[in-house]
Amino acid sequence: MSVGRVLIYGGKGALGAACVSHFKDNNYWVGSIDLNENDRADVSIVVPRDSSWIEQEQEVLGKVGDALKNNKLDAVICVAGGWAGGNAEKDLAKNADLMWRQSVWTSTISATVAAHYLKPGGLLALTGAQPALKGTPGMIGYGLAKAAVHQLTHSMAGKNSGLPEGAFVVSILPVTLDTPMNRKWMPKADFATWTPLNEIAGIFHKWTKGEQRHKNGALVQLITKDGTTQLVESD
């Protein structure tokens, strides 16, 4: 028998797959939402790649409801996203549109899922970005999307956001995640400043259990130095 139910949006990506595995290993029922299937999850919802924002929301809401069978979720965790560089000189609209789809669509759909299916006192966790606390001239589309996620976090933590009573809303703000792809593209970087995926999954697990939670609506920077990660709330 599971100890609880969590939903991971972006459950086939590097961080999402680590979260699915972590919660499964700790005896949770785990649902994954992604463009690709995660066969480790109890339920894997594959979002149609070419459907609209509204169509994706409707598809996900319906399939989550079918999977839960009148049960409620302890946590909705959105770690979907991506990265694109570039300034205003070339392809700004193209890159911004891609970042919006990968970060903002997924985050808002996660918020809607939480409003419908989260338990009172449950966790809604989103993924912002530490660089987006200020200007990002070398990656404008990315900064725009992540700043929108930060705003969504504050809004969902406010009164009348639609979440159940006592829900805890938070965004993690990583700098660089220790993923195989990042190691491939940045082989000479200082990996001791990169945040391990399993460590983030463990943080989500604690918050799901109601442990070591920050203030509601917090933007929590993940600052890793010499292999040690500190959680620092932004002002």
Backbone hydrogen bonds in HBPLUS format (Angstrom, degrees):
<---DONOR---> <-ACCEPTOR-->    atom                        ^
c    i                          cat <-CA-CA->   ^        H-A-AA   ^      H-
h    n   atom  resd res      DA  || num        DHA   H-A  angle D-A-AA Bond
n    s   type  num  typ     dist DA aas  dist angle  dist       angle   num
A0003-VAL N   A0027-ASN O   2.86 MM  24  6.01 154.9  1.92 148.7 157.3     1
A0029-TRP N   A0004-GLY O   2.88 MM  25  6.18 168.8  1.89 166.9 164.5     2
A0074-ASP N   A0005-ARG O   2.68 MM  69  5.40 159.3  1.72 150.9 158.3     3
A0006-VAL N   A0029-TRP O   2.99 MM  23  6.41 160.6  2.02 164.8 169.7     4
A0031-GLY N   A0006-VAL O   2.95 MM  25  6.37 159.3  2.00 152.5 159.3     5
A0007-LEU N   A0075-ALA O   2.97 MM  68  6.31 149.9  2.06 145.3 154.8     6
A0077-ILE N   A0007-LEU O   2.84 MM  70  6.10 176.4  1.84 174.8 175.7     7
A0008-ILE N   A0031-GLY O   2.78 MM  23  6.10 169.8  1.79 161.4 162.4     8
A0033-ILE N   A0008-ILE O   2.95 MM  25  6.24 152.5  2.03 156.9 153.7     9
A0009-TYR N   A0077-ILE O   2.80 MM  68  6.11 159.7  1.84 149.0 156.0    10
A0079-VAL N   A0009-TYR O   2.88 MM  70  6.00 158.6  1.92 164.9 166.3    11
A0010-GLY N   A0033-ILE O   2.62 MM  23  5.70 170.4  1.62 165.2 168.8    12
A0013-GLY N   A0010-GLY O   3.20 MM   3  5.74 157.5  2.26 116.2 122.6    13
A0011-GLY N   A0033-ILE O   3.24 MM  22  5.72 147.5  2.35 130.6 135.3    14
A0017-ALA N   A0013-GLY O   2.75 MM   4  5.67 163.5  1.78 149.9 154.0    15
A0018-ALA N   A0014-ALA O   3.24 MM   4  6.39 151.8  2.32 137.8 145.3    16
A0019-CYS N   A0015-LEU O   2.95 MM   4  6.26 148.7  2.05 148.3 157.2    17
A0020-VAL N   A0016-GLY O   2.87 MM   4  6.18 160.4  1.90 153.5 158.7    18
A0021-SER N   A0017-ALA O   3.00 MM   4  6.16 168.3  2.01 148.7 151.7    19
A0022-HIS N   A0018-ALA O   2.95 MM   4  6.07 157.3  2.00 142.1 148.8    20
A0023-PHE N   A0019-CYS O   3.00 MM   4  6.17 173.8  2.01 157.7 158.3    21
A0024-LYS N   A0020-VAL O   2.96 MM   4  6.08 158.4  2.01 149.8 156.6    22
A0025-ASP N   A0021-SER O   2.88 MM   4  5.99 158.1  1.92 148.7 154.7    23
A0026-ASN N   A0022-HIS O   3.14 MM   4  6.39 124.1  2.47 134.9 149.2    24
A0026-ASN N   A0023-PHE O   3.08 MM   3  4.97 136.8  2.27  92.9 105.5    25
A0028-TYR N   A0023-PHE O   2.99 MM   5  5.38 156.9  2.04 146.3 147.9    26
A0027-ASN N   A0024-LYS O   3.02 MM   3  5.15 152.1  2.09 115.3 113.5    27
A0042-ASP N   A0030-VAL O   2.83 MM  12  5.45 139.2  2.00 148.0 161.3    28
A0032-SER N   A0043-VAL O   2.80 MM  11  6.24 161.1  1.84 161.0 167.7    29
A0045-ILE N   A0032-SER O   2.69 MM  13  5.98 165.6  1.71 170.7 165.7    30
A0034-ASP N   A0045-ILE O   3.06 MM  11  6.53 156.4  2.11 165.9 172.6    31
A0047-VAL N   A0034-ASP O   2.83 MM  13  5.89 158.6  1.88 142.8 149.9    32
A0041-ALA N   A0038-ASN O   3.25 MM   3  5.85 150.5  2.34 113.8 120.5    33
A0051-SER N   A0048-PRO O   3.37 MM   3  5.60 169.0  2.39 110.5 113.6    34
A0056-GLN N   A0052-SER O   2.82 MM   4  6.03 156.5  1.88 150.5 156.9    35
A0057-GLU N   A0053-TRP O   3.02 MM   4  6.28 160.0  2.06 149.9 155.0    36
A0058-GLN N   A0054-ILE O   3.02 MM   4  6.29 165.7  2.05 153.4 156.5    37
A0059-GLU N   A0055-GLU O   2.92 MM   4  6.05 161.7  1.95 149.4 154.9    38
A0060-VAL N   A0056-GLN O   2.90 MM   4  6.03 169.9  1.91 155.1 157.7    39
A0061-LEU N   A0057-GLU O   2.92 MM   4  6.03 170.0  1.93 153.5 156.9    40
A0062-GLY N   A0058-GLN O   3.08 MM   4  6.14 166.2  2.10 147.2 151.1    41
A0063-LYS N   A0059-GLU O   3.07 MM   4  6.23 165.2  2.09 149.9 154.1    42
A0064-VAL N   A0060-VAL O   2.86 MM   4  5.95 159.6  1.90 157.5 162.8    43
A0065-GLY N   A0061-LEU O   3.06 MM   4  6.15 163.1  2.09 146.0 150.9    44
A0066-ASP N   A0062-GLY O   3.01 MM   4  6.26 155.0  2.08 145.7 152.6    45
A0067-ALA N   A0063-LYS O   2.99 MM   4  6.12 153.6  2.06 141.4 148.4    46
A0068-LEU N   A0064-VAL O   2.95 MM   4  6.13 152.7  2.03 154.1 160.8    47
A0069-LYS N   A0065-GLY O   3.31 MM   4  6.39 147.7  2.42 144.4 150.7    48
A0071-ASN N   A0068-LEU O   3.05 MM   3  5.06 154.7  2.11 105.8 113.7    49
A0073-LEU N   A0117-TYR O   2.78 MM  44  5.92 168.7  1.79 157.0 160.7    50
A0119-LYS N   A0073-LEU O   2.82 MM  46  5.63 157.9  1.87 164.2 156.7    51
A0123-LEU N   A0074-ASP O   3.03 MM  49  6.38 162.7  2.06 142.3 145.6    52
A0076-VAL N   A0123-LEU O   2.80 MM  47  6.18 156.0  1.86 157.6 164.9    53
A0125-ALA N   A0076-VAL O   2.92 MM  49  6.35 161.6  1.96 156.8 163.0    54
A0078-CYS N   A0125-ALA O   2.77 MM  47  6.07 173.0  1.78 167.0 166.5    55
A0086-GLY N   A0138-GLY O   2.79 MM  52  5.25 137.8  1.96 144.7 133.1    56
A0140-ILE N   A0086-GLY O   3.07 MM  54  6.42 151.6  2.15 171.4 177.9    57
A0095-ASN N   A0091-ASP O   2.93 MM   4  6.04 169.3  1.94 153.4 156.0    58
A0096-ALA N   A0092-LEU O   2.81 MM   4  5.88 162.0  1.85 153.3 159.4    59
A0097-ASP N   A0093-ALA O   2.86 MM   4  5.89 156.5  1.92 144.8 151.2    60
A0098-LEU N   A0094-LYS O   3.12 MM   4  6.36 158.1  2.17 144.1 149.7    61
A0099-MET N   A0095-ASN O   2.98 MM   4  6.22 165.0  2.00 151.5 155.3    62
A0100-TRP N   A0096-ALA O   2.85 MM   4  6.01 153.8  1.92 147.3 155.1    63
A0101-ARG N   A0097-ASP O   3.01 MM   4  6.24 160.9  2.04 149.9 154.1    64
A0102-GLN N   A0098-LEU O   3.01 MM   4  6.24 159.5  2.05 149.6 155.3    65
A0103-SER N   A0099-MET O   2.89 MM   4  5.90 156.3  1.95 151.3 156.5    66
A0104-VAL N   A0100-TRP O   2.87 MM   4  4.91 124.9  2.18 119.4 136.0    67
A0105-TRP N   A0100-TRP O   2.95 MM   5  6.37 157.9  2.00 161.1 165.1    68
A0107-SER N   A0103-SER O   3.10 MM   4  6.02 149.0  2.20 131.9 140.8    69
A0108-THR N   A0104-VAL O   2.93 MM   4  6.04 167.1  1.95 155.5 158.2    70
A0109-ILE N   A0105-TRP O   3.00 MM   4  6.16 160.5  2.04 152.3 158.1    71
A0110-SER N   A0106-THR O   2.97 MM   4  6.08 150.7  2.05 139.1 147.6    72
A0111-ALA N   A0107-SER O   2.95 MM   4  6.24 149.4  2.04 142.9 151.1    73
A0112-THR N   A0108-THR O   2.97 MM   4  6.28 152.7  2.05 146.2 153.2    74
A0113-VAL N   A0109-ILE O   2.89 MM   4  6.16 159.1  1.93 151.0 156.7    75
A0114-ALA N   A0110-SER O   2.91 MM   4  6.13 157.8  1.96 147.5 153.7    76
A0115-ALA N   A0111-ALA O   2.96 MM   4  6.20 151.0  2.04 143.5 151.3    77
A0116-HIS N   A0112-THR O   3.17 MM   4  6.45 141.6  2.32 142.9 152.3    78
A0116-HIS N   A0113-VAL O   3.16 MM   3  5.26 127.9  2.44  96.5 109.7    79
A0117-TYR N   A0113-VAL O   2.82 MM   4  5.87 157.6  1.87 157.5 164.3    80
A0118-LEU N   A0114-ALA O   3.01 MM   4  4.69 152.6  2.09 129.4 129.3    81
A0122-GLY N   A0119-LYS O   2.96 MM   3  5.11 151.0  2.05 134.3 131.3    82
A0121-GLY N   A0165-GLU O   2.84 MM  44  6.24 125.6  2.14 136.8 150.1    83
A0168-PHE N   A0122-GLY O   2.81 MM  46  6.15 165.1  1.84 164.4 169.6    84
A0124-LEU N   A0168-PHE O   2.89 MM  44  6.18 163.3  1.92 161.0 161.8    85
A0170-VAL N   A0124-LEU O   3.07 MM  46  6.54 152.5  2.15 159.9 164.7    86
A0126-LEU N   A0170-VAL O   2.89 MM  44  6.31 160.5  1.93 152.5 158.9    87
A0172-ILE N   A0126-LEU O   3.02 MM  46  6.50 156.1  2.08 154.3 151.8    88
A0128-GLY N   A0172-ILE O   2.85 MM  44  5.87 145.2  1.97 153.1 164.1    89
A0132-ALA N   A0129-ALA O   3.11 MM   3  5.50 138.6  2.29 108.1 119.1    90
A0130-GLN N   A0174-PRO O   3.09 MM  44  5.65 170.8  2.10 141.2 143.2    91
A0133-LEU N   A0130-GLN O   3.20 MM   3  5.79 162.7  2.23 121.3 122.3    92
A0134-LYS N   A0131-PRO O   3.33 MM   3  6.23 169.1  2.34 119.9 122.5    93
A0139-MET N   A0136-THR O   3.00 MM   3  5.40 162.9  2.03 117.3 122.9    94
A0143-GLY N   A0139-MET O   3.02 MM   4  6.29 163.9  2.04 154.6 159.5    95
A0144-LEU N   A0140-ILE O   2.90 MM   4  6.13 160.3  1.94 156.7 161.8    96
A0145-ALA N   A0141-GLY O   3.14 MM   4  6.34 166.0  2.16 147.9 150.7    97
A0146-LYS N   A0142-TYR O   2.99 MM   4  6.21 169.9  2.00 158.2 161.1    98
A0147-ALA N   A0143-GLY O   2.91 MM   4  5.94 155.1  1.97 146.8 153.8    99
A0148-ALA N   A0144-LEU O   3.08 MM   4  6.32 146.3  2.20 141.9 150.8   100
A0149-VAL N   A0145-ALA O   3.09 MM   4  6.50 145.7  2.21 143.3 152.6   101
A0150-HIS N   A0146-LYS O   3.00 MM   4  6.36 150.3  2.09 145.2 153.2   102
A0151-GLN N   A0147-ALA O   3.05 MM   4  6.38 155.2  2.11 145.7 151.6   103
A0152-LEU N   A0148-ALA O   2.91 MM   4  6.17 157.0  1.96 147.8 154.4   104
A0153-THR N   A0149-VAL O   2.95 MM   4  6.17 151.3  2.03 146.7 153.9   105
A0154-HIS N   A0150-HIS O   3.20 MM   4  6.60 160.1  2.24 150.3 153.6   106
A0155-SER N   A0151-GLN O   2.94 MM   4  6.22 161.2  1.98 152.3 158.1   107
A0156-MET N   A0152-LEU O   2.82 MM   4  5.98 164.0  1.85 155.6 159.1   108
A0157-ALA N   A0153-THR O   3.19 MM   4  6.33 136.4  2.39 141.5 152.1   109
A0158-GLY N   A0155-SER O   3.07 MM   3  5.29 155.5  2.13 105.9 113.7   110
A0167-ALA N   A0164-PRO O   3.24 MM   3  5.84 153.3  2.32 139.8 137.1   111
A0217-GLY N   A0169-VAL O   2.73 MM  48  5.05 155.9  1.79 146.5 147.6   112
A0171-SER N   A0218-ALA O   3.03 MM  47  6.47 158.5  2.08 162.1 167.5   113
A0220-VAL N   A0171-SER O   2.81 MM  49  6.07 168.0  1.83 176.6 172.4   114
A0173-LEU N   A0220-VAL O   2.73 MM  47  5.60 150.6  1.82 147.0 140.3   115
A0222-LEU N   A0173-LEU O   3.02 MM  49  5.84 160.5  2.05 128.8 127.4   116
A0195-THR N   A0176-THR O   2.94 MM  19  6.36 160.7  1.98 161.3 160.7   117
A0179-THR N   A0177-LEU O   3.01 MM   2  5.73 122.6  2.35 109.1  92.9   118
A0178-ASP N   A0195-THR O   2.97 MM  17  5.50 164.6  2.00 137.9 134.3   119
A0183-ARG N   A0179-THR O   3.03 MM   4  6.32 158.4  2.08 154.5 160.7   120
A0184-LYS N   A0180-PRO O   2.94 MM   4  6.15 144.6  2.07 141.3 151.3   121
A0185-TRP N   A0181-MET O   3.04 MM   4  6.31 158.0  2.09 151.2 155.5   122
A0186-MET N   A0182-ASN O   2.81 MM   4  5.76 136.9  2.00 144.0 155.3   123
A0189-ALA N   A0186-MET O   3.20 MM   3  5.59 167.6  2.22 118.8 120.3   124
A0193-THR N   A0190-ASP O   3.03 MM   3  5.88 168.0  2.05 124.5 127.7   125
A0194-TRP N   A0191-PHE O   3.05 MM   3  5.13 164.6  2.07 108.8 112.6   126
A0227-GLY N   A0192-ALA O   2.82 MM  35  4.49 162.9  1.85 135.3 131.8   127
A0200-ILE N   A0196-PRO O   3.36 MM   4  6.77 152.4  2.45 145.2 151.7   128
A0201-ALA N   A0197-LEU O   3.01 MM   4  6.35 161.3  2.04 154.2 159.5   129
A0202-GLY N   A0198-ASN O   2.99 MM   4  6.17 149.3  2.09 139.9 147.8   130
A0203-ILE N   A0199-GLU O   3.05 MM   4  6.38 144.5  2.18 141.7 151.1   131
A0203-ILE N   A0200-ILE O   3.06 MM   3  5.01 119.3  2.44  94.4 109.6   132
A0204-PHE N   A0200-ILE O   3.00 MM   4  6.37 162.5  2.03 157.6 160.9   133
A0205-HIS N   A0201-ALA O   3.02 MM   4  6.25 150.4  2.11 142.4 150.9   134
A0206-LYS N   A0202-GLY O   3.05 MM   4  6.35 156.9  2.10 146.5 151.3   135
A0207-TRP N   A0203-ILE O   3.04 MM   4  6.35 166.6  2.05 155.9 159.2   136
A0208-THR N   A0204-PHE O   2.86 MM   4  6.06 151.1  1.94 147.7 156.2   137
A0209-LYS N   A0205-HIS O   3.09 MM   4  6.38 147.0  2.20 145.4 153.4   138
A0209-LYS N   A0206-LYS O   3.12 MM   3  5.18 121.8  2.47  95.9 110.1   139
A0211-GLU N   A0206-LYS O   2.80 MM   5  4.99 155.1  1.86 154.0 145.4   140
A0210-GLY N   A0207-TRP O   2.98 MM   3  4.90 154.8  2.05 100.6 108.2   141
A0218-ALA N   A0215-LYS O   3.14 MM   3  5.59 140.0  2.31 144.1 139.8   142
A0234-SER N   A0219-LEU O   2.91 MM  15  5.72 161.6  1.95 167.6 173.8   143
A0221-GLN N   A0232-VAL O   2.71 MM  11  4.97 154.5  1.78 148.8 142.5   144
A0232-VAL N   A0221-GLN O   2.95 MM  11  4.97 163.8  1.97 142.4 147.3   145
A0223-ILE N   A0230-GLN O   2.95 MM   7  5.18 161.9  1.99 160.8 159.9   146
A0230-GLN N   A0223-ILE O   2.80 MM   7  5.18 165.7  1.82 141.8 145.2   147
A0225-LYS N   A0228-THR O   2.86 MM   3  5.35 160.5  1.90 146.9 148.5   148
A0228-THR N   A0225-LYS O   2.96 MM   3  5.35 166.2  1.98 116.7 121.2   149
